[in-house]
């Protein structure tokens, strides 16, 4: 049975505040002259570590932005996410110790595409199984993981 139910939890005022805080945090990380030390270490350890960061951050950002939009307004959400990616990358031209890298822009846009696909998959899961089924599955999965962790912690080392 298909259920065409929007996800009101993600459209609640607290979700909008969390999304705004996420956008502020991402903008700060992208526009600060001295990025956090752990980001510098990741970039030094991998060939293009900053591309992985841009890809994952913008997939998360676009997922949250598009989750707040109704399906009819998703095009505006995509435009907003793309605008945010372009503006933050171009503003890096004016920040000391930062560069406007076209590869970062490509990674940002790829991240937005991944976030869009994640929202489409999430909507399909909601339509197919319903919100209550997904809640129960998530809760049971979390409970099973917690029970397994508790059993491993309490069992202690075994002697053979």
N, C-alpha and C positions, 0 to 999 in steps of 0.2 A: 504494500500500500504506500503510494507516494504521498509525502507530506510536504506541502509548500509553506513551511513555517519559517519566518525570519528568526534570527537569533537575537532576541531582545537584550540578552545579557551584554552583548558586545556593543549595543547601541545605547546602553545606560549612561548616565552622566559620569559615573566613575570611570567607565571605559574610555570616554572621551578625554578625561583628565589624564589618565595613564598614557594615552596615545600622544597627547600634547607634551607630557614629560619626556616620553621616549624621543620625540622629535627634537626637543630642546637638548637632550643629552647627546644625540647624534650630531646635531649642529655644533655643539660645543667641542666634541671630539674631533670633528672635521675642520673646525676653524680655530682651534687653539694653536698658538705658535709652537708650543712644546707639548706634543701628544703624550699620553701616559706611557710610562717606561715599558710596560708589558707589550704595547703595540710596536714599539721600536724593536724589541727583542724578537717578536714574531717576524717582522719584516726582514731582520738580519738573518734569521735562521732559515727562511724559505726564499725561493727565487723571487717570487712576487707575492709575498705574504699579505701585502696591503690589498691586493686584488681579492683574496679570499675574504678579508675583512669587509671590503666594500660589497661584495656579493652577498654575504650572509646578513650584514646590517640592512641593506636595502631590500632584501627579500622579507625580512622581519617587519621593516617599516611599512612596506607596501601591503603586506598581509593585514596589519592592523588598520591601516588607512582604509583599505577596501572592505574590511570586515565591518567598519563603521558605516559604510555606504549601503544604501538599498541596492538591489540588483539594477534598478533603472538608473541609478546615479553612479555606477561603477566607472563609466567613462570619465566623469569628473574626478573621481578618485585617482584614476590612472594619470590624468593630466596633472593633478596636484602632486603626486609622487614623482613624476618626471620633472616637474618644475622645481621641486625641492632638491632633487639630485643635481640638476643643472646649475641652480643658483648656488648651492653649497660648493660645488666644484669650481665655479667661476670666481666665487669670493675668495678662494684660496690663492688667487693671483695677488691679492692685496695683503695677505698674512705672511709675516716673516717666517722663514724656515718651512714654508709650504709651497707646493707647486700644483698647478692645474694640469693634471695628467690625462690625456685622452683615453688611456687604458683604464684608468679609474672610472671615467665616465661610462665606458663600455661595460665595466663590471657593475656599476650602479644600475644601468638599464637592464642588464641580464638579471640582476637581483630583483628588480621590479617585475620582470616577466615571471620569474619563479614564484614570487609572492602572489601574483595574479593567478597562476596555475594552482597554488595551494588553496586559495579561496574558492576556486571552481571545484576542486576536489572536496573541500569541506562542505560546500553547498550540496554536492551530489550525495555525500554521506548522510547529511541531514534529511534530504528528500527520500533517500532509500530506507534508512533505518529509523529516523526520527531522533529528536533531541534526547528523550528519556532513555532510549536504548544506548546511545553513545555515552550518556552520563554514567549509566550502570557499568558499561564496559570499562570506562576510564577508572571508575572507583574500584571495581573488582581487580583491575590490573594493578592499581596502586596498592590495594590491600594485599594482593598476592606477593608483590615485591616486598612490602613491609614485613609480611609474615616470614618470607624466605630469609630476609635479612636478620630478623629476630632469632629464627632457628639457628642460623649459622653462628650468630654471636653467642647464643646460650649453649650450644653444643660443645664448644671448645675443641681443642685438638684431640684427635682420636689416636689411640695406640693400636698398632697392628701386631 
